Amino acid sequence: MYNKPLPVPDADTEPFWTGCREGRLLVQCCTACEAKRLPPERFCPHCHSVDSSWQAVSGRGTVYSWIVVRHPVPGDVYGGDVPYVVALIDLAEGVRIASNIIDCDPDAVAADMAVQVTFDPVTETVTLPKFRPV
């Protein structure tokens, strides 16, 4: 059983989480100006249009910034995972996503390191996007 906090999809984020369950990384795209965005928003921050669609992206990117969590906090459900990496990933399509980097020594993570999305089905209904080095 997965005992960590899980995202709660809502009307705005359900397409993203459905895509993850299907093994596809989706981002919201403005149908007026074609600007991509993540997290989703009701209005395009560039042209203010309310029209958008969801598009699959490659899942390729580079590490923009990261932290290595090394010290568990008493009672923390993530304590058994230390050390682990929380990173901001710049996707090739021009959007940034926060996620974990897995299958990598935390001390080997570096700025501009190439990564690729992978999907972790943590429950029957929630699949988390994570990234591993290319």
N, C-alpha and C positions, 0 to 999 in steps of 0.2 A: 504494500500500500504506500502511496506517495503522500508524505506528511508535510510537504512544504506548501507555502502559499501558491495559489494558481491564478492565472488571469481569469477574469470574468468577462467574457465577450458581451458586447452590447451591439446595438444596431449599427454603430459606426465601425466597430472592429471585427464583427463576425466574419466578413469575407477574408480578412487576414488569417484568422485562426482556422477557418475552413481550409484555406490554401495550405497552411502548415500541416494539417491532418492528411492532406492529399500529397504531401511532399513537394509543394510548390511555394516559393516565396513570392508573395504578392505585395505590390505597393499601389497606393491610390494615385490616379493620374487625372489631372484636370482635362476635361474634353474640350475646353475653350482654348487654353494656351499650352497644353501638353506638359505642364510642370508636374513632376512627380513629387509625392510627399509621403512621409511616414514619420510620426503617427498620422492616422487619418484625421481630417478636419472637415467640417461641413462646408466651409468656404475656402476657395483657393487663396492662399496668402499672397499670390502674385497678381491675379487679375480679379479676384473676389467672385468668381463664378461659383454657382452651387452645383454645377454639372461635373460629375466625375465618373470614372470607371476604375476597375481593378486590373492591373497588368502583372503578368509573371515577369520576374527579373532573373538574371543569371545566378544570383547568389554568390557571385565572386566579389571580392572587395579587398580592402587593405585596412590594417589597424590604424586608427587615428589616435586613440589614447586608451589607456588601460590602468587598472590597479590590480594588485595581487592581494587577495584577502588571506592573511596568514594566521590570524589569532581568533579563535572562536570566542564568542561571548556566551557566558553561562545561560543555558536554556535556549540557545540559538539553534533552530532546526537545520541550519547550514554548517554547524560546527564540525560534523563528520566529513565535510567536503574540503576542508582547508588542507593545503592552499588551493585556491581557485582564482581564475581570472575573470574579471568583469571588464568588458571592453566596449568602446565605440568603434563601429566598423563603417567605413565609407564604402558603400556599394558602388560598383562600376557604373551604375545608372544615375549616380548623383544624389542619392539619399543616404542618410546616416541611421544606423540601427544600434541599439544597445543590446548586448548579448554576452554569452560566455564563450571563451576559447577553450576547447577541449583537445585531448590527445596531443598535448604539448607540455613540456616542462615550463612552468610559469616563469622561470627566469630566462627562458629563451624567447619570450614574446618581445617584439620590437616594433617601433614605429614603421609604418609602411609595409609590414609583413603581409604577404599575400595569404588570404584565407578564402575558404569556400564554405557555404552553408551546409549543414547536415541537420536532420530532424530527429528529435528525441521524443518518442511517444510516451509521456510520463503517466498518462491515464488513458482510458478508452476514448475520452472526449477532448483531451488537451495534448497537443504536440508542440514542443518548444523548439524554436530555431536556435541552433548553436553553430559555432564556427570552428573549423580546424585548419591548420596550416596546409597550404597547397604544396 
